[in-house]
Amino acid sequence: MPLKDGKFENLQNPWPWTPGFLRQLHKMRSAPFFGSHLMLGSDYSGDQANCPFLVYGFVIADEQASPGWPPRVQRVRQRFLKDDRRMSFKNMNDGLRRQALIPFLEAAEYLEGNVTAVAVSKELAHLSTARNTVAAMKNLRARWDPRSFERMARVIHFFSLFLGAWSAPGVHVTWITDDDTIVS
């Protein structure tokens, strides 16, 4: 790739939306987390036909700065979810899950972190890939269709921007994500 003005020409502006996105991240949190371990969780919604947006939700927290969170979550699980069931908004018709919701949210008050939701119009087909990206990646073992690959690339893109903006060098990261087509 030829250099132009000290930059790789093909990479000069592949994602014109990222500088504005990073400015917003720095407004949310101007300094990085300084713990040695960051926890990141993500979930996604908007697949329903009547939703005009896909929404990508992220929680990023500093484990060292959140020592009160694990015991509180454990107490909620022991009290309401003894049979190892998972908390699920899709299953809020379950009385125990409904009872556990407020205590889980109260436990989240002990997380030092950020919650971020990114809504992307469904009219925007390519935010983090190009039309031919999946075809160019034929050697991948996973079997993504172009739509799922674009969604996976968006999640990885957002994840990378969060880490770049909010992590310190040498930090360990644990990422828990929804069991979705992006993890093909």
C-alpha positions in Angstrom: 0.0 0.0 0.0 1.5 3.3 -1.0 2.0 6.0 1.7 0.4 9.3 1.3 1.1 12.1 3.8 2.6 9.5 6.2 -0.5 7.3 6.1 -1.4 4.2 4.2 -3.5 5.6 1.4 -6.1 2.8 1.4 -6.6 3.1 5.1 -6.7 6.9 5.3 -10.4 7.1 5.9 -12.1 3.7 5.8 -14.7 4.5 8.5 -15.4 8.2 8.4 -17.9 7.9 11.3 -15.2 6.7 13.8 -13.7 10.1 14.8 -17.1 11.4 15.8 -17.9 8.2 17.6 -14.5 8.4 19.5 -15.2 12.0 20.5 -18.5 10.8 22.1 -16.7 8.0 24.0 -14.2 10.5 25.4 -17.1 12.7 26.5 -18.6 9.7 28.4 -15.3 8.9 30.1 -12.2 11.0 29.5 -9.8 8.7 31.3 -9.2 5.0 30.8 -10.0 2.4 33.4 -6.8 1.5 35.2 -7.5 -1.9 36.6 -5.7 -4.9 35.3 -8.9 -6.7 34.1 -11.8 -5.3 32.2 -15.1 -7.1 31.8 -17.2 -6.5 28.7 -20.7 -7.8 28.1 -22.7 -7.3 24.9 -26.2 -8.0 23.6 -28.0 -7.1 20.4 -31.6 -6.4 19.4 -33.7 -5.2 16.5 -34.0 -8.2 14.3 -37.8 -7.9 14.3 -39.1 -6.7 10.9 -40.9 -3.7 12.5 -37.8 -2.3 14.1 -36.1 0.4 12.1 -32.8 0.1 14.0 -30.3 -2.6 15.1 -29.2 -1.9 18.6 -25.9 -3.0 20.0 -25.6 -2.8 23.8 -22.4 -3.0 25.8 -21.3 -2.9 29.4 -17.7 -2.4 30.2 -16.5 -2.5 33.7 -13.2 -2.4 35.7 -13.1 -5.6 37.8 -10.7 -4.2 40.4 -12.7 -1.0 40.9 -15.9 -3.1 41.3 -15.2 -5.4 44.3 -18.8 -5.1 45.7 -20.5 -6.4 42.6 -19.6 -10.2 42.6 -20.9 -10.9 46.1 -24.1 -9.0 45.5 -24.8 -10.8 42.2 -24.1 -14.1 44.0 -26.6 -13.4 46.7 -29.3 -12.5 44.1 -28.6 -15.8 42.3 -28.7 -17.8 45.5 -32.0 -16.2 46.5 -33.9 -16.2 43.2 -32.1 -18.4 40.6 -31.1 -21.4 42.7 -31.5 -23.8 39.8 -28.8 -22.2 37.7 -31.3 -20.6 35.3 -30.0 -17.6 33.4 -31.4 -14.1 33.6 -33.2 -13.4 30.4 -35.4 -10.4 29.3 -37.1 -12.7 26.8 -38.2 -14.9 29.7 -39.6 -12.3 32.1 -42.8 -14.3 32.3 -40.9 -16.4 34.9 -41.8 -15.1 38.4 -38.4 -15.7 39.8 -36.7 -13.8 37.1 -39.1 -10.9 37.6 -38.3 -10.9 41.3 -34.6 -11.0 40.6 -34.6 -8.1 38.1 -34.5 -5.2 40.6 -31.9 -6.8 42.8 -29.7 -7.5 39.8 -30.0 -3.9 38.7 -29.2 -2.7 42.3 -26.1 -4.9 42.2 -25.0 -3.2 39.0 -24.7 0.0 41.0 -21.5 -1.5 42.3 -19.9 -1.8 38.9 -17.4 0.9 38.0 -18.0 1.1 34.3 -20.0 2.4 31.4 -23.2 1.2 29.6 -23.4 2.1 25.9 -26.1 1.4 23.4 -25.5 2.1 19.7 -28.5 2.2 17.4 -27.8 1.8 13.6 -30.4 2.3 11.0 -31.3 -0.9 9.1 -31.0 1.2 5.9 -27.3 1.2 6.4 -26.1 -2.1 5.0 -22.4 -1.5 5.3 -20.9 0.2 8.3 -17.8 -1.9 9.0 -17.4 -4.0 5.9 -17.7 -3.6 2.1 -20.0 -5.5 -0.3 -17.3 -8.1 -1.1 -15.8 -8.6 2.3 -17.2 -12.1 2.9 -16.2 -13.3 -0.5 -12.7 -12.0 0.1 -12.5 -14.0 3.3 -13.2 -17.5 1.8 -10.6 -19.1 4.0 -12.6 -18.4 7.3 -13.7 -21.5 9.1 -17.0 -19.9 10.2 -19.9 -19.8 7.8 -21.3 -16.3 8.0 -23.7 -14.9 5.5 -22.9 -11.3 4.4 -25.5 -9.8 6.8 -24.2 -11.7 9.9 -20.6 -11.0 8.9 -21.4 -7.3 8.8 -23.0 -7.4 12.2 -20.1 -9.3 13.6 -17.7 -6.8 12.1 -19.7 -3.9 13.7 -19.6 -5.5 17.1 -15.9 -6.1 16.9 -15.4 -2.6 15.6 -17.4 -1.0 18.5 -15.6 -3.4 21.0 -12.2 -2.3 19.6 -13.1 1.4 19.8 -14.3 1.0 23.5 -11.0 -0.8 24.3 -8.9 1.8 22.5 -10.7 4.7 24.3 -11.0 3.2 27.8 -8.3 0.6 28.4 -4.8 1.0 29.7 -1.8 -0.9 28.2 -1.4 -4.5 29.3 -5.0 -4.9 30.5 -6.7 -8.3 30.4 -10.2 -8.5 28.9 -13.0 -10.9 29.4 -15.8 -10.5 26.9 -19.2 -12.2 27.3 -21.6 -11.9 24.3 -25.0 -13.0 23.4 -25.2 -16.4 21.6 -26.1 -14.9 18.3 -25.2 -15.5 14.6 -22.2 -13.2 15.0 -20.4 -15.9 16.9 -20.8 -18.3 14.1 
